[in-house]
C-alpha cells in the first residue's frame, strides 16, 4: 500500500485509470458485482433501473440513459446520471475520469452548503 501511494520504492505516485481505460480493459465485463469497473457497462438493466429509481429518475430520463448504454456511450450515460443526482448543475462537461466525477460532485455539494 505504501508503494502504491509513492511512499516506498521509486516513490512514484500511480495515476488511477481513466474512463476509456476502464471501459476498454480486458475483464471489465466481469466487474459487475465488484467495486471497480464502469457501472454503466457492467450493470444489468435491472441493476441500473433499481439505481435510477432510487435517485428518483423519471421514465424519460431512464430511457435516455438506457439509450446511451445500449449504444455503448457509457460516458454519456455517466453524465446523465450526474445530471440526475446533481439537480441544477450548470457545468457543461463530459466525464473522462472517475476522479473528475468526484471533483465535480464535491464542488457541486460544496456550493450547495449554506453560507
DSSP file (Angstrom, degrees, kcal/mol; ACC not computed):
  #  RESIDUE AA STRUCTURE BP1 BP2  ACC     N-H-->O    O-->H-N    N-H-->O    O-->H-N    TCO  KAPPA ALPHA  PHI   PSI    X-CA   Y-CA   Z-CA
    1    1 A X     >        0   0    0      0, 0.0     4,-1.3     0, 0.0     6,-0.2   0.000 360.0 360.0 360.0 -44.5    0.0    0.0    0.0
    2    2 A X  T  4> +     0   0    0      1,-0.2     5,-2.8     2,-0.2     6,-0.7   0.875 360.0  52.8 -61.9 -35.2    2.8    2.4    0.9
    3    3 A X  T >45S+     0   0    0      4,-0.2     3,-1.8     1,-0.2    -1,-0.2   0.913 104.5  55.3 -65.2 -42.5    4.4    1.7   -2.5
    4    4 A X  T 345S+     0   0    0      1,-0.3    10,-1.1     2,-0.1    -1,-0.2   0.793 108.7  48.5 -61.7 -28.6    1.1    2.4   -4.4
    5    5 A X  T 3<5S-     0   0    0     -4,-1.3    -1,-0.3    -3,-0.2    -2,-0.2   0.236 120.1-107.0 -98.2  13.6    1.0    5.9   -2.8
    6    6 A X  T < 5S+     0   0    0     -3,-1.8    -3,-0.2     6,-0.4     7,-0.1   0.720  89.0 115.0  75.5  21.7    4.6    6.7   -3.6
    7    7 A X  S   <S+     0   0    0     -5,-2.8     2,-0.3    -6,-0.2    -4,-0.2   0.546  75.4  34.0-100.3  -8.7    5.9    6.4   -0.1
    8    8 A X  S >  S+     0   0    0     -6,-0.7     3,-1.5     4,-0.2     4,-0.3  -0.899 107.8   8.7-137.2 165.0    8.2    3.4   -0.7
    9    9 A X  T 3  S-     0   0    0     -2,-0.3    -6,-0.0     1,-0.3    -7,-0.0  -0.416 131.2  -3.7  69.4-132.6   10.4    2.1   -3.6
   10   10 A X  T 3  S-     0   0    0     -2,-0.2    -1,-0.3     2,-0.1     3,-0.1   0.583  90.9-126.3 -71.2  -8.8   10.7    4.5   -6.5
   11   11 A X    <   +     0   0    0     -3,-1.5     2,-0.4     1,-0.2    -2,-0.1   0.829  54.6 156.7  63.0  34.8    8.4    7.0   -4.8
   12   12 A X        -     0   0    0     -4,-0.3     2,-0.6    -9,-0.1    -6,-0.4  -0.769  38.8-140.8 -90.7 133.7    6.2    7.1   -7.9
   13   13 A X        -     0   0    0     -2,-0.4     2,-0.5    -8,-0.1    -8,-0.1  -0.857  20.0-138.1 -94.2 119.8    2.6    8.1   -7.4
   14   14 A X        -     0   0    0    -10,-1.1     2,-0.3    -2,-0.6    -2,-0.0  -0.664   9.9-135.2 -86.5 126.1    0.4    5.9   -9.7
   15   15 A X        -     0   0    0     -2,-0.5     3,-0.1     1,-0.1    -1,-0.0  -0.601  24.5-117.4 -77.0 133.5   -2.4    7.7  -11.5
   16   16 A X        -     0   0    0     -2,-0.3    -1,-0.1     1,-0.1    83,-0.1  -0.314  40.4 -88.4 -67.7 157.1   -5.7    5.8  -11.5
   17   17 A X        -     0   0    0      1,-0.1    81,-0.5     4,-0.1    -1,-0.1  -0.321  39.3-128.3 -66.9 146.2   -7.2    4.7  -14.8
   18   18 A X     >  -     0   0    0     79,-0.1     4,-2.3    -3,-0.1    79,-0.3  -0.313  33.3 -93.1 -83.7 175.1   -9.4    7.0  -16.8
   19   19 A X  H  > S+     0   0    0     77,-2.1     4,-3.1     1,-0.2     5,-0.3   0.899 123.0  53.5 -59.9 -44.4  -12.8    6.0  -18.1
   20   20 A X  H  > S+     0   0    0     76,-0.5     4,-2.3     1,-0.2    -1,-0.2   0.916 111.6  45.6 -59.6 -43.7  -11.6    4.9  -21.5
   21   21 A X  H  > S+     0   0    0      2,-0.2     4,-1.0     1,-0.2    -1,-0.2   0.902 114.7  47.9 -66.4 -41.3   -9.0    2.6  -20.0
   22   22 A X  H  < S+     0   0    0     -4,-2.3     3,-0.4     1,-0.2    16,-0.2   0.928 114.7  45.4 -64.7 -45.6  -11.6    1.2  -17.5
   23   23 A X  H  < S+     0   0    0     -4,-3.1    -2,-0.2     1,-0.2    -1,-0.2   0.884 120.1  39.4 -66.2 -39.7  -14.2    0.7  -20.2
   24   24 A X  H  < S+     0   0    0     -4,-2.3    -1,-0.2    -5,-0.3    -2,-0.2   0.483  88.5 115.0 -93.0  -3.2  -11.9   -0.9  -22.7
   25   25 A X  S >< S-     0   0    0     -4,-1.0     3,-1.7    -3,-0.4     4,-0.2  -0.368  76.0-100.8 -72.2 147.9   -9.8   -3.0  -20.4
   26   26 A X  T 3  S+     0   0    0      1,-0.3    -1,-0.1     2,-0.1    -2,-0.1  -0.415 107.9  21.3 -64.0 136.8   -9.9   -6.8  -20.6
   27   27 A X  T >  S+     0   0    0     -2,-0.1     3,-1.5    -3,-0.1    -1,-0.3   0.479  80.5 126.1  84.7   2.0  -12.1   -8.3  -18.0
   28   28 A X  G X   +     0   0    0     -3,-1.7     3,-0.9     1,-0.3    10,-0.2   0.759  68.6  62.1 -66.4 -21.5  -14.1   -5.1  -17.4
   29   29 A X  G >  S+     0   0    0      1,-0.2     3,-0.6    -4,-0.2    -1,-0.3   0.694  95.6  61.2 -73.4 -17.6  -17.3   -7.1  -18.0
   30   30 A X  G <  S+     0   0    0     -3,-1.5     3,-0.4     1,-0.2    -1,-0.2   0.488  84.8  79.0 -86.2  -2.5  -16.6   -9.3  -15.0
   31   31 A X  G X   +     0   0    0     -3,-0.9     3,-1.8    -4,-0.2     5,-0.4   0.255  53.8 112.6 -92.5  12.8  -16.6   -6.5  -12.5
   32   32 A X  T <  S+     0   0    0     -3,-0.6    -1,-0.2     1,-0.3    -2,-0.1   0.845  85.4  36.4 -58.2 -37.4  -20.4   -6.1  -12.2
   33   33 A X  T 3  S+     0   0    0     -3,-0.4    -1,-0.3    10,-0.0     2,-0.2   0.246 110.3  77.7-100.6  14.5  -20.6   -7.3   -8.6
   34   34 A X  S <  S-     0   0    0     -3,-1.8    -3,-0.0     2,-0.3     0, 0.0  -0.624  89.5-106.0-116.9 176.7  -17.3   -5.7   -7.5
   35   35 A X  S    S+     0   0    0     -2,-0.2     2,-0.3     0, 0.0    -3,-0.1   0.007  93.5  65.0 -96.3  28.2  -16.3   -2.2   -6.6
   36   36 A X        +     0   0    0     -5,-0.4    -2,-0.3     2,-0.1     2,-0.1  -0.920  69.7  54.6-140.9 169.8  -14.4   -1.4   -9.8
   37   37 A X  S    S-     0   0    0     -2,-0.3     2,-0.6    -7,-0.0   -14,-0.1  -0.271  94.1 -56.4  93.5 172.7  -15.2   -1.1  -13.5
   38   38 A X    >>  -     0   0    0    -16,-0.2     4,-2.5   -10,-0.2     3,-1.2  -0.814  40.4-153.1 -91.6 118.0  -17.8    1.2  -15.1
   39   39 A X  H 3> S+     0   0    0     -2,-0.6     4,-2.3     1,-0.3    -1,-0.1   0.809  95.1  59.3 -62.6 -27.6  -21.2    0.5  -13.7
   40   40 A X  H 34 S+     0   0    0      1,-0.2    -1,-0.3     2,-0.2    32,-0.1   0.727 113.9  37.3 -74.4 -19.9  -22.9    1.7  -16.9
   41   41 A X  H <4 S+     0   0    0     -3,-1.2    -2,-0.2   -13,-0.1    -1,-0.2   0.809 125.7  35.9 -92.4 -38.1  -21.0   -1.1  -18.8
   42   42 A X  H  < S+     0   0    0     -4,-2.5    -3,-0.2   -11,-0.1    -2,-0.2   0.756  94.0  90.6 -94.8 -26.1  -21.2   -3.8  -16.2
   43   43 A X  S  < S-     0   0    0     -4,-2.3     2,-0.1    -5,-0.3   -10,-0.0  -0.408  74.0-122.6 -72.9 147.2  -24.6   -3.4  -14.5
   44   44 A X     >  -     0   0    0      1,-0.1     4,-2.4    -2,-0.1     5,-0.2  -0.348  30.9-104.3 -74.9 167.1  -27.6   -5.3  -15.9
   45   45 A X  H  > S+     0   0    0      1,-0.2     4,-2.7     2,-0.2     5,-0.2   0.879 123.5  54.3 -62.6 -35.8  -30.6   -3.2  -16.9
   46   46 A X  H  > S+     0   0    0      2,-0.2     4,-2.4     1,-0.2    -1,-0.2   0.916 108.5  48.0 -63.8 -43.1  -32.4   -4.4  -13.7
   47   47 A X  H  > S+     0   0    0      2,-0.2     4,-2.1     1,-0.2    -2,-0.2   0.922 114.0  46.5 -63.9 -43.4  -29.5   -3.1  -11.6
   48   48 A X  H  X S+     0   0    0     -4,-2.4     4,-2.9     2,-0.2     5,-0.2   0.912 110.7  53.0 -64.7 -41.0  -29.4    0.2  -13.4
   49   49 A X  H  X S+     0   0    0     -4,-2.7     4,-2.7     1,-0.2     5,-0.2   0.931 109.4  48.8 -59.7 -46.0  -33.2    0.5  -13.1
   50   50 A X  H  X S+     0   0    0     -4,-2.4     4,-1.8     1,-0.2    -1,-0.2   0.913 113.3  47.2 -59.6 -43.2  -33.1    0.0   -9.4
   51   51 A X  H  X S+     0   0    0     -4,-2.1     4,-1.1     2,-0.2    -2,-0.2   0.911 113.3  47.8 -66.0 -42.4  -30.3    2.6   -9.0
   52   52 A X  H  <>S+     0   0    0     -4,-2.9     5,-2.5     1,-0.2     3,-0.4   0.889 111.4  49.9 -67.7 -39.5  -32.2    5.1  -11.2
   53   53 A X  H ><5S+     0   0    0     -4,-2.7     3,-1.1    -5,-0.2    -1,-0.2   0.856 104.9  59.3 -66.0 -33.7  -35.4    4.6   -9.3
   54   54 A X  H 3<5S+     0   0    0     -4,-1.8    -1,-0.2     1,-0.3    -2,-0.2   0.811 108.3  44.5 -64.5 -29.7  -33.5    5.1   -6.0
   55   55 A X  T 3<5S-     0   0    0     -4,-1.1    -1,-0.3    -3,-0.4    -2,-0.2   0.390 120.4-109.3 -96.0   3.8  -32.5    8.6   -7.1
   56   56 A X  T < 5 +     0   0    0     -3,-1.1    -3,-0.2    -4,-0.3     2,-0.2   0.788  52.5 173.7  80.4  28.6  -36.0    9.4   -8.4
   57   57 A X      < -     0   0    0     -5,-2.5    -1,-0.2    -6,-0.1    24,-0.0  -0.473  29.0-123.8 -72.0 138.1  -35.3    9.4  -12.2
   58   58 A X     >  -     0   0    0     -2,-0.2     4,-2.5     1,-0.1     5,-0.2  -0.268  25.5-106.7 -72.3 166.6  -38.3    9.8  -14.4
   59   59 A X  H  > S+     0   0    0      1,-0.2     4,-2.5     2,-0.2     5,-0.2   0.874 122.1  53.5 -62.7 -37.0  -39.1    7.2  -17.1
   60   60 A X  H  > S+     0   0    0      2,-0.2     4,-2.2     1,-0.2    -1,-0.2   0.911 110.2  46.7 -64.6 -42.3  -37.9    9.6  -19.8
   61   61 A X  H  > S+     0   0    0      2,-0.2     4,-2.4     1,-0.2    -2,-0.2   0.906 112.5  49.9 -65.6 -41.7  -34.6   10.1  -18.0
   62   62 A X  H  X S+     0   0    0     -4,-2.5     4,-2.8     1,-0.2    -2,-0.2   0.921 110.2  50.6 -61.8 -43.3  -34.2    6.3  -17.6
   63   63 A X  H  X S+     0   0    0     -4,-2.5     4,-2.0     1,-0.2    -2,-0.2   0.906 110.2  49.8 -61.7 -42.8  -35.0    5.8  -21.2
   64   64 A X  H  X S+     0   0    0     -4,-2.2     4,-1.7     2,-0.2    -1,-0.2   0.918 112.6  46.9 -62.6 -43.9  -32.4    8.4  -22.3
   65   65 A X  H  X S+     0   0    0     -4,-2.4     4,-2.1     1,-0.2    -2,-0.2   0.916 111.4  50.6 -65.6 -42.7  -29.7    6.8  -20.1
   66   66 A X  H  X S+     0   0    0     -4,-2.8     4,-2.9     1,-0.2    -1,-0.2   0.854 105.9  57.1 -63.4 -33.9  -30.5    3.3  -21.3
   67   67 A X  H  X S+     0   0    0     -4,-2.0     4,-1.7     2,-0.2    -1,-0.2   0.925 107.2  48.0 -62.3 -43.8  -30.2    4.6  -24.9
   68   68 A X  H  <>S+     0   0    0     -4,-1.7     5,-3.1     2,-0.2    -2,-0.2   0.918 113.2  48.1 -61.0 -43.6  -26.7    5.7  -24.2
   69   69 A X  H ><5S+     0   0    0     -4,-2.1     3,-1.8     1,-0.2    -2,-0.2   0.924 109.8  51.1 -65.1 -44.7  -25.8    2.4  -22.6
   70   70 A X  H 3<5S+     0   0    0     -4,-2.9    -1,-0.2     1,-0.3    -2,-0.2   0.836 110.6  49.6 -62.1 -32.3  -27.3    0.4  -25.5
   71   71 A X  T 3<5S-     0   0    0     -4,-1.7    -1,-0.3    -5,-0.2    -2,-0.2   0.332 117.3-116.8 -87.6   7.5  -25.2    2.5  -27.9
   72   72 A X  T < 5S+     0   0    0     -3,-1.8     2,-0.8     1,-0.2    -3,-0.2   0.801  73.6 135.6  60.6  32.2  -22.1    1.8  -25.7
   73   73 A X    >>< +     0   0    0     -5,-3.1     4,-1.6    -6,-0.2     3,-0.6  -0.621  20.3 162.1-104.3  69.1  -21.8    5.5  -24.9
   74   74 A X  H 3>  +     0   0    0     -2,-0.8     4,-2.3     1,-0.2    -1,-0.2   0.816  66.6  57.6 -64.0 -34.0  -21.1    4.9  -21.3
   75   75 A X  H 3> S+     0   0    0      1,-0.2     4,-2.1     2,-0.2    20,-0.5   0.848 105.8  50.4 -69.2 -32.1  -19.6    8.3  -20.6
   76   76 A X  H <> S+     0   0    0     -3,-0.6     4,-2.3     2,-0.2    -1,-0.2   0.865 109.6  51.7 -70.8 -35.0  -22.8   10.0  -21.8
   77   77 A X  H  X S+     0   0    0     -4,-1.6     4,-2.4     2,-0.2    -2,-0.2   0.901 109.3  50.0 -63.1 -40.6  -24.7    7.7  -19.5
   78   78 A X  H  X S+     0   0    0     -4,-2.3     4,-2.4     2,-0.2    -2,-0.2   0.908 109.8  50.5 -63.5 -42.8  -22.5    8.7  -16.6
   79   79 A X  H  X S+     0   0    0     -4,-2.1     4,-2.4     2,-0.2    -2,-0.2   0.912 110.1  50.1 -61.8 -42.8  -23.0   12.4  -17.5
   80   80 A X  H  X S+     0   0    0     -4,-2.3     4,-2.2     1,-0.2    -2,-0.2   0.914 110.1  50.1 -62.6 -42.7  -26.8   11.8  -17.5
   81   81 A X  H  X S+     0   0    0     -4,-2.4     4,-2.1     2,-0.2    -1,-0.2   0.905 109.1  52.2 -61.9 -41.2  -26.6   10.1  -14.1
   82   82 A X  H  X S+     0   0    0     -4,-2.4     4,-1.0     1,-0.2    -2,-0.2   0.930 109.1  49.9 -59.6 -45.5  -24.5   13.0  -12.8
   83   83 A X  H  < S+     0   0    0     -4,-2.4     3,-0.3     1,-0.2     6,-0.3   0.877 110.7  50.4 -61.8 -38.1  -27.2   15.5  -14.0
   84   84 A X  H  < S+     0   0    0     -4,-2.2     3,-0.3     1,-0.2    -1,-0.2   0.859 115.8  40.8 -68.2 -35.5  -30.0   13.4  -12.3
   85   85 A X  H  < S+     0   0    0     -4,-2.1    -1,-0.2     1,-0.2    -2,-0.2   0.493 117.5  48.7 -93.7  -3.8  -28.1   13.3   -9.0
   86   86 A X  S >< S-     0   0    0     -4,-1.0     3,-1.7    -3,-0.3    -1,-0.2  -0.583  82.3-160.9-132.3  70.0  -27.0   16.9   -9.1
   87   87 A X  T 3  S+     0   0    0     -3,-0.3     3,-0.1     1,-0.3    -3,-0.1  -0.230  73.6  16.9 -59.9 136.7  -30.1   18.9  -10.0
   88   88 A X  T 3  S+     0   0    0      1,-0.3    -1,-0.3    -5,-0.2     2,-0.2   0.495  80.4 156.6  83.2   3.9  -29.4   22.4  -11.3
   89   89 A X    <   -     0   0    0     -3,-1.7    -1,-0.3    -6,-0.3    -3,-0.1  -0.470  24.2-168.0 -64.9 128.2  -25.8   21.8  -12.1
   90   90 A X        +     0   0    0     -2,-0.2     2,-0.2    -3,-0.1    -1,-0.1   0.420  44.7 117.3-101.4   0.5  -24.8   24.2  -14.8
   91   91 A X        -     0   0    0     13,-0.1     2,-0.6     1,-0.0    -2,-0.0  -0.460  53.3-149.4 -70.7 138.6  -21.5   22.8  -15.8
   92   92 A X        +     0   0    0     -2,-0.2     2,-0.3     2,-0.0    -2,-0.1  -0.951  45.6 123.4-105.7 115.0  -21.1   21.5  -19.4
   93   93 A X        -     0   0    0     -2,-0.6     2,-0.4   -14,-0.0    -2,-0.0  -0.961  54.5-126.2-159.8 169.1  -18.7   18.6  -19.4
   94   94 A X        -     0   0    0     -2,-0.3     2,-0.5   -16,-0.0   -18,-0.1  -0.999  34.0-119.4-125.5 133.1  -18.1   15.0  -20.3
   95   95 A X        +     0   0    0    -20,-0.5   -16,-0.1    -2,-0.4   -17,-0.1  -0.609  41.0 161.8 -75.8 121.2  -16.8   12.7  -17.6
   96   96 A X        +     0   0    0     -2,-0.5   -77,-2.1     1,-0.3   -76,-0.5   0.403  64.2  28.8-116.3  -3.4  -13.4   11.2  -18.6
   97   97 A X  S >> S-     0   0    0    -79,-0.3     4,-1.8   -78,-0.1     3,-0.7  -0.972  71.0-126.2-158.7 138.2  -12.1   10.0  -15.3
   98   98 A X  H 3> S+     0   0    0    -81,-0.5     4,-2.2    -2,-0.3     5,-0.1   0.864 114.1  55.6 -56.0 -35.4  -13.7    8.8  -12.0
   99   99 A X  H 3> S+     0   0    0      1,-0.2     4,-2.7     2,-0.2    -1,-0.3   0.847 103.4  55.1 -66.0 -32.3  -11.7   11.4  -10.1
  100  100 A X  H <> S+     0   0    0     -3,-0.7     4,-2.8     2,-0.2     5,-0.3   0.920 106.4  50.7 -65.5 -43.8  -13.3   14.1  -12.3
  101  101 A X  H  X S+     0   0    0     -4,-1.8     4,-2.5     1,-0.2    -2,-0.2   0.943 112.7  46.5 -56.5 -48.4  -16.8   12.9  -11.4
  102  102 A X  H  X S+     0   0    0     -4,-2.2     4,-3.0     2,-0.2     5,-0.2   0.918 112.1  50.5 -60.9 -44.3  -15.8   13.1   -7.7
  103  103 A X  H  X S+     0   0    0     -4,-2.7     4,-2.3     1,-0.2    -2,-0.2   0.930 113.2  44.5 -61.9 -47.0  -14.3   16.5   -8.1
  104  104 A X  H  X S+     0   0    0     -4,-2.8     4,-2.3     2,-0.2    -1,-0.2   0.885 115.0  49.5 -65.1 -38.5  -17.3   18.0   -9.9
  105  105 A X  H  X S+     0   0    0     -4,-2.5     4,-2.6    -5,-0.3     5,-0.3   0.940 111.3  47.8 -66.4 -47.0  -19.7   16.3   -7.4
  106  106 A X  H  X S+     0   0    0     -4,-3.0     4,-2.1     1,-0.2    -2,-0.2   0.903 112.9  49.4 -60.3 -41.0  -17.7   17.6   -4.4
  107  107 A X  H  X S+     0   0    0     -4,-2.3     4,-2.2    -5,-0.2    -1,-0.2   0.911 110.3  51.1 -63.8 -43.1  -17.7   21.1   -5.9
  108  108 A X  H  X S+     0   0    0     -4,-2.3     4,-1.2     1,-0.2    -2,-0.2   0.946 113.7  42.9 -59.2 -50.7  -21.4   21.0   -6.5
  109  109 A X  H  X S+     0   0    0     -4,-2.6     4,-0.7     1,-0.2    -1,-0.2   0.817 111.0  55.6 -70.8 -29.2  -22.3   19.9   -3.0
  110  110 A X  H >< S+     0   0    0     -4,-2.1     3,-0.8    -5,-0.3    -1,-0.2   0.909 107.7  49.6 -65.5 -41.6  -19.8   22.4   -1.5
  111  111 A X  H 3< S+     0   0    0     -4,-2.2    -1,-0.2     1,-0.2    -2,-0.2   0.778 106.9  56.7 -66.9 -26.1  -21.6   25.2   -3.4
  112  112 A X  H 3< S+     0   0    0     -4,-1.2    -1,-0.2    -5,-0.2    -2,-0.2   0.636  82.1 108.1 -80.4 -15.0  -24.9   24.0   -2.1
  113  113 A X  S << S-     0   0    0     -3,-0.8     2,-0.1    -4,-0.7    -3,-0.0  -0.362  82.0-106.4 -63.4 140.1  -23.8   24.3    1.6
  114  114 A X              0   0    0      1,-0.1    -1,-0.1    -2,-0.0    -2,-0.1  -0.456 360.0 360.0 -66.2 139.9  -25.5   27.2    3.4
  115  115 A X              0   0    0     -2,-0.1    -1,-0.1    -4,-0.1    -2,-0.1   0.463 360.0 360.0 -75.3 360.0  -23.1   30.0    3.9
